[in-house]
Amino acid sequence: MNEDDKRNCYKCRFFYVTWEPAHPNGCRALGFKSRQLPSVTVFQSSGKPCEYFKEKKK
C-alpha cells in the first residue's frame, strides 16, 4: 500500500471504537468489527483502498 492508498480510519466519520477487547475497531459503513483498523482489513481483502472513507466534519 503506497501513501496515496492509505486511509486513516481515525479521521473517518464511519470509524468507531467498540467495547470488545477481541475486536476493538469498527466500521459503520461496512458493518464489521476487527482487531486491525478497518482500512487495513479492507485493503488486505480487496487489494484496494477503502472506498467508503469520508473525512469527519470539524
Biopython code that builds the backbone (N, CA, C, O; Angstrom):
import numpy as np
from Bio.PDB.StructureBuilder import StructureBuilder

atoms = [
    (1, "MET", "N", (0.857, -1.174, 0.000)),
    (1, "MET", "CA", (0.000, 0.000, 0.000)),
    (1, "MET", "C", (0.896, 1.227, 0.000)),
    (1, "MET", "O", (1.719, 1.392, 0.900)),
    (2, "ASN", "N", (0.747, 2.081, -0.989)),
    (2, "ASN", "CA", (1.555, 3.295, -1.017)),
    (2, "ASN", "C", (0.841, 4.426, -0.272)),
    (2, "ASN", "O", (-0.281, 4.251, 0.204)),
    (3, "GLU", "N", (1.483, 5.562, -0.175)),
    (3, "GLU", "CA", (0.952, 6.675, 0.617)),
    (3, "GLU", "C", (-0.386, 7.191, 0.074)),
    (3, "GLU", "O", (-1.235, 7.627, 0.851)),
    (4, "ASP", "N", (-0.582, 7.146, -1.242)),
    (4, "ASP", "CA", (-1.824, 7.638, -1.834)),
    (4, "ASP", "C", (-3.018, 6.738, -1.507)),
    (4, "ASP", "O", (-4.157, 7.204, -1.475)),
    (5, "ASP", "N", (-2.759, 5.456, -1.263)),
    (5, "ASP", "CA", (-3.827, 4.500, -0.993)),
    (5, "ASP", "C", (-4.214, 4.406, 0.476)),
    (5, "ASP", "O", (-5.239, 3.805, 0.796)),
    (6, "LYS", "N", (-3.437, 4.973, 1.364)),
    (6, "LYS", "CA", (-3.712, 4.843, 2.796)),
    (6, "LYS", "C", (-4.917, 5.676, 3.206)),
    (6, "LYS", "O", (-5.079, 6.817, 2.771)),
    (7, "ARG", "N", (-5.737, 5.102, 4.029)),
    (7, "ARG", "CA", (-6.888, 5.795, 4.608)),
    (7, "ARG", "C", (-6.699, 5.779, 6.119)),
    (7, "ARG", "O", (-6.385, 4.735, 6.691)),
    (8, "ASN", "N", (-6.882, 6.901, 6.760)),
    (8, "ASN", "CA", (-6.735, 6.999, 8.203)),
    (8, "ASN", "C", (-8.115, 6.860, 8.835)),
    (8, "ASN", "O", (-8.914, 7.796, 8.820)),
    (9, "CYS", "N", (-8.382, 5.690, 9.386)),
    (9, "CYS", "CA", (-9.695, 5.418, 9.978)),
    (9, "CYS", "C", (-10.024, 6.394, 11.105)),
    (9, "CYS", "O", (-11.195, 6.708, 11.318)),
    (10, "TYR", "N", (-9.037, 6.870, 11.813)),
    (10, "TYR", "CA", (-9.292, 7.781, 12.919)),
    (10, "TYR", "C", (-9.883, 9.103, 12.436)),
    (10, "TYR", "O", (-10.481, 9.834, 13.225)),
    (11, "LYS", "N", (-9.726, 9.416, 11.162)),
    (11, "LYS", "CA", (-10.283, 10.642, 10.602)),
    (11, "LYS", "C", (-11.567, 10.390, 9.821)),
    (11, "LYS", "O", (-12.117, 11.314, 9.223)),
    (12, "CYS", "N", (-12.052, 9.148, 9.821)),
    (12, "CYS", "CA", (-13.241, 8.781, 9.062)),
    (12, "CYS", "C", (-14.489, 8.864, 9.933)),
    (12, "CYS", "O", (-14.462, 8.480, 11.102)),
    (13, "ARG", "N", (-15.578, 9.365, 9.364)),
    (13, "ARG", "CA", (-16.821, 9.502, 10.132)),
    (13, "ARG", "C", (-17.485, 8.169, 10.444)),
    (13, "ARG", "O", (-18.338, 8.110, 11.330)),
    (14, "PHE", "N", (-17.121, 7.094, 9.742)),
    (14, "PHE", "CA", (-17.725, 5.783, 9.965)),
    (14, "PHE", "C", (-16.978, 4.928, 10.984)),
    (14, "PHE", "O", (-17.486, 3.885, 11.396)),
    (15, "PHE", "N", (-15.794, 5.345, 11.394)),
    (15, "PHE", "CA", (-14.985, 4.582, 12.336)),
    (15, "PHE", "C", (-15.509, 4.764, 13.764)),
    (15, "PHE", "O", (-15.936, 5.853, 14.146)),
    (16, "TYR", "N", (-15.469, 3.686, 14.537)),
    (16, "TYR", "CA", (-15.805, 3.786, 15.957)),
    (16, "TYR", "C", (-15.007, 2.755, 16.752)),
    (16, "TYR", "O", (-14.531, 1.759, 16.208)),
    (17, "VAL", "N", (-14.873, 3.015, 18.031)),
    (17, "VAL", "CA", (-14.169, 2.113, 18.939)),
    (17, "VAL", "C", (-15.222, 1.310, 19.680)),
    (17, "VAL", "O", (-16.165, 1.873, 20.234)),
    (18, "THR", "N", (-15.061, -0.008, 19.691)),
    (18, "THR", "CA", (-16.022, -0.883, 20.358)),
    (18, "THR", "C", (-15.566, -1.169, 21.786)),
    (18, "THR", "O", (-14.469, -0.782, 22.187)),
    (19, "TRP", "N", (-16.408, -1.840, 22.535)),
    (19, "TRP", "CA", (-16.075, -2.257, 23.889)),
    (19, "TRP", "C", (-15.541, -3.680, 23.919)),
    (19, "TRP", "O", (-15.251, -4.210, 24.991)),
    (20, "GLU", "N", (-15.410, -4.299, 22.768)),
    (20, "GLU", "CA", (-14.959, -5.685, 22.699)),
    (20, "GLU", "C", (-13.435, -5.751, 22.593)),
    (20, "GLU", "O", (-12.869, -5.267, 21.612)),
    (21, "PRO", "N", (-12.764, -6.339, 23.578)),
    (21, "PRO", "CA", (-11.298, -6.426, 23.527)),
    (21, "PRO", "C", (-10.778, -7.210, 22.323)),
    (21, "PRO", "O", (-9.700, -6.904, 21.813)),
    (22, "ALA", "N", (-11.517, -8.207, 21.865)),
    (22, "ALA", "CA", (-11.066, -9.013, 20.726)),
    (22, "ALA", "C", (-11.248, -8.275, 19.394)),
    (22, "ALA", "O", (-10.547, -8.562, 18.423)),
    (23, "HIS", "N", (-12.190, -7.327, 19.349)),
    (23, "HIS", "CA", (-12.491, -6.581, 18.125)),
    (23, "HIS", "C", (-12.691, -5.109, 18.475)),
    (23, "HIS", "O", (-13.827, -4.634, 18.502)),
    (24, "PRO", "N", (-11.609, -4.381, 18.742)),
    (24, "PRO", "CA", (-11.739, -3.016, 19.255)),
    (24, "PRO", "C", (-12.086, -1.943, 18.226)),
    (24, "PRO", "O", (-12.466, -0.838, 18.612)),
    (25, "ASN", "N", (-11.967, -2.232, 16.933)),
    (25, "ASN", "CA", (-12.202, -1.224, 15.903)),
    (25, "ASN", "C", (-13.387, -1.617, 15.033)),
    (25, "ASN", "O", (-13.524, -2.778, 14.648)),
    (26, "GLY", "N", (-14.245, -0.642, 14.724)),
    (26, "GLY", "CA", (-15.415, -0.945, 13.919)),
    (26, "GLY", "C", (-15.623, 0.046, 12.796)),
    (26, "GLY", "O", (-15.125, 1.171, 12.840)),
    (27, "CYS", "N", (-16.366, -0.385, 11.788)),
    (27, "CYS", "CA", (-16.717, 0.463, 10.651)),
    (27, "CYS", "C", (-18.224, 0.401, 10.464)),
    (27, "CYS", "O", (-18.773, -0.666, 10.190)),
    (28, "ARG", "N", (-18.897, 1.535, 10.608)),
    (28, "ARG", "CA", (-20.347, 1.575, 10.447)),
    (28, "ARG", "C", (-20.753, 1.453, 8.978)),
    (28, "ARG", "O", (-21.818, 0.913, 8.680)),
    (29, "ALA", "N", (-19.932, 1.940, 8.068)),
    (29, "ALA", "CA", (-20.265, 1.890, 6.640)),
    (29, "ALA", "C", (-20.282, 0.453, 6.123)),
    (29, "ALA", "O", (-21.162, 0.077, 5.350)),
    (30, "LEU", "N", (-19.318, -0.338, 6.548)),
    (30, "LEU", "CA", (-19.213, -1.710, 6.075)),
    (30, "LEU", "C", (-19.819, -2.717, 7.052)),
    (30, "LEU", "O", (-20.022, -3.877, 6.694)),
    (31, "GLY", "N", (-20.109, -2.288, 8.272)),
    (31, "GLY", "CA", (-20.794, -3.136, 9.238)),
    (31, "GLY", "C", (-19.972, -4.268, 9.804)),
    (31, "GLY", "O", (-20.477, -5.383, 9.934)),
    (32, "PHE", "N", (-18.716, -4.019, 10.146)),
    (32, "PHE", "CA", (-17.920, -5.068, 10.777)),
    (32, "PHE", "C", (-17.003, -4.491, 11.845)),
    (32, "PHE", "O", (-16.745, -3.289, 11.898)),
    (33, "LYS", "N", (-16.518, -5.397, 12.696)),
    (33, "LYS", "CA", (-15.560, -5.069, 13.754)),
    (33, "LYS", "C", (-14.306, -5.889, 13.503)),
    (33, "LYS", "O", (-14.371, -6.984, 12.944)),
    (34, "SER", "N", (-13.155, -5.351, 13.923)),
    (34, "SER", "CA", (-11.894, -6.011, 13.612)),
    (34, "SER", "C", (-10.841, -5.661, 14.656)),
    (34, "SER", "O", (-10.946, -4.648, 15.346)),
    (35, "ARG", "N", (-9.833, -6.508, 14.760)),
    (35, "ARG", "CA", (-8.701, -6.205, 15.626)),
    (35, "ARG", "C", (-7.846, -5.122, 14.977)),
    (35, "ARG", "O", (-7.323, -4.242, 15.661)),
    (36, "GLN", "N", (-7.706, -5.189, 13.661)),
    (36, "GLN", "CA", (-6.936, -4.193, 12.919)),
    (36, "GLN", "C", (-7.836, -3.006, 12.593)),
    (36, "GLN", "O", (-9.048, -3.055, 12.799)),
    (37, "LEU", "N", (-7.227, -1.941, 12.081)),
    (37, "LEU", "CA", (-8.040, -0.840, 11.587)),
    (37, "LEU", "C", (-8.832, -1.338, 10.381)),
    (37, "LEU", "O", (-8.305, -2.104, 9.574)),
    (38, "PRO", "N", (-10.082, -0.915, 10.247)),
    (38, "PRO", "CA", (-10.885, -1.383, 9.130)),
    (38, "PRO", "C", (-10.261, -1.125, 7.760)),
    (38, "PRO", "O", (-10.420, -1.945, 6.856)),
    (39, "SER", "N", (-9.566, -0.023, 7.586)),
    (39, "SER", "CA", (-8.955, 0.264, 6.284)),
    (39, "SER", "C", (-7.895, -0.766, 5.919)),
    (39, "SER", "O", (-7.722, -1.086, 4.743)),
    (40, "VAL", "N", (-7.187, -1.287, 6.910)),
    (40, "VAL", "CA", (-6.180, -2.321, 6.669)),
    (40, "VAL", "C", (-6.871, -3.625, 6.267)),
    (40, "VAL", "O", (-6.434, -4.300, 5.335)),
    (41, "THR", "N", (-7.936, -3.974, 6.961)),
    (41, "THR", "CA", (-8.687, -5.189, 6.644)),
    (41, "THR", "C", (-9.269, -5.120, 5.230)),
    (41, "THR", "O", (-9.212, -6.096, 4.483)),
    (42, "VAL", "N", (-9.827, -3.962, 4.870)),
    (42, "VAL", "CA", (-10.398, -3.788, 3.533)),
    (42, "VAL", "C", (-9.316, -3.940, 2.472)),
    (42, "VAL", "O", (-9.530, -4.617, 1.466)),
    (43, "PHE", "N", (-8.157, -3.320, 2.682)),
    (43, "PHE", "CA", (-7.082, -3.404, 1.701)),
    (43, "PHE", "C", (-6.568, -4.834, 1.555)),
    (43, "PHE", "O", (-6.292, -5.281, 0.441)),
    (44, "GLN", "N", (-6.436, -5.551, 2.666)),
    (44, "GLN", "CA", (-5.971, -6.938, 2.602)),
    (44, "GLN", "C", (-6.979, -7.837, 1.889)),
    (44, "GLN", "O", (-6.592, -8.776, 1.193)),
    (45, "SER", "N", (-8.249, -7.556, 2.057)),
    (45, "SER", "CA", (-9.291, -8.384, 1.441)),
    (45, "SER", "C", (-9.479, -8.104, -0.046)),
    (45, "SER", "O", (-9.643, -9.028, -0.842)),
    (46, "SER", "N", (-9.454, -6.822, -0.418)),
    (46, "SER", "CA", (-9.797, -6.462, -1.791)),
    (46, "SER", "C", (-8.610, -6.007, -2.634)),
    (46, "SER", "O", (-8.670, -6.026, -3.864)),
    (47, "GLY", "N", (-7.532, -5.598, -1.969)),
    (47, "GLY", "CA", (-6.390, -5.063, -2.706)),
    (47, "GLY", "C", (-6.576, -3.613, -3.121)),
    (47, "GLY", "O", (-5.745, -3.051, -3.834)),
    (48, "LYS", "N", (-7.689, -2.999, -2.665)),
    (48, "LYS", "CA", (-7.995, -1.611, -2.992)),
    (48, "LYS", "C", (-8.180, -0.824, -1.699)),
    (48, "LYS", "O", (-8.557, -1.398, -0.677)),
    (49, "PRO", "N", (-7.920, 0.477, -1.730)),
    (49, "PRO", "CA", (-8.186, 1.284, -0.529)),
    (49, "PRO", "C", (-9.688, 1.381, -0.277)),
    (49, "PRO", "O", (-10.492, 1.200, -1.192)),
    (50, "CYS", "N", (-10.051, 1.659, 0.936)),
    (50, "CYS", "CA", (-11.464, 1.761, 1.312)),
    (50, "CYS", "C", (-12.143, 2.873, 0.516)),
    (50, "CYS", "O", (-11.678, 4.012, 0.494)),
    (51, "GLU", "N", (-13.243, 2.523, -0.131)),
    (51, "GLU", "CA", (-13.972, 3.486, -0.948)),
    (51, "GLU", "C", (-15.055, 4.220, -0.152)),
    (51, "GLU", "O", (-15.672, 5.152, -0.668)),
    (52, "TYR", "N", (-15.292, 3.809, 1.092)),
    (52, "TYR", "CA", (-16.309, 4.442, 1.919)),
    (52, "TYR", "C", (-15.741, 5.550, 2.805)),
    (52, "TYR", "O", (-16.489, 6.168, 3.563)),
    (53, "PHE", "N", (-14.460, 5.808, 2.729)),
    (53, "PHE", "CA", (-13.819, 6.808, 3.590)),
    (53, "PHE", "C", (-14.439, 8.188, 3.361)),
    (53, "PHE", "O", (-14.490, 8.686, 2.237)),
    (54, "LYS", "N", (-14.903, 8.787, 4.448)),
    (54, "LYS", "CA", (-15.420, 10.167, 4.428)),
    (54, "LYS", "C", (-14.800, 10.880, 5.617)),
    (54, "LYS", "O", (-14.922, 10.427, 6.755)),
    (55, "GLU", "N", (-14.144, 11.985, 5.353)),
    (55, "GLU", "CA", (-13.476, 12.723, 6.428)),
    (55, "GLU", "C", (-14.522, 13.307, 7.383)),
    (55, "GLU", "O", (-15.580, 13.775, 6.963)),
    (56, "LYS", "N", (-14.193, 13.266, 8.676)),
    (56, "LYS", "CA", (-15.085, 13.820, 9.695)),
    (56, "LYS", "C", (-15.223, 15.318, 9.510)),
    (56, "LYS", "O", (-14.289, 15.996, 9.081)),
    (57, "LYS", "N", (-16.402, 15.822, 9.840)),
    (57, "LYS", "CA", (-16.599, 17.266, 9.821)),
    (57, "LYS", "C", (-15.938, 17.845, 11.055)),
    (57, "LYS", "O", (-15.963, 17.243, 12.128)),
    (58, "LYS", "N", (-15.369, 18.977, 10.899)),
    (58, "LYS", "CA", (-14.653, 19.614, 12.022)),
    (58, "LYS", "C", (-15.570, 20.444, 12.861)),
    (58, "LYS", "O", (-15.135, 21.047, 13.842)),
]
sb = StructureBuilder()
sb.init_structure("model")
sb.init_model(0)
sb.init_chain("A")
sb.init_seg("    ")
for serial, (resi, resn, name, xyz) in enumerate(atoms, 1):
    if name == "N":
        sb.init_residue(resn, " ", resi, " ")
    sb.init_atom(name, np.array(xyz, "f"), 0.0, 1.0, " ", f" {name:<3s}", serial, name[0])
structure = sb.get_structure()
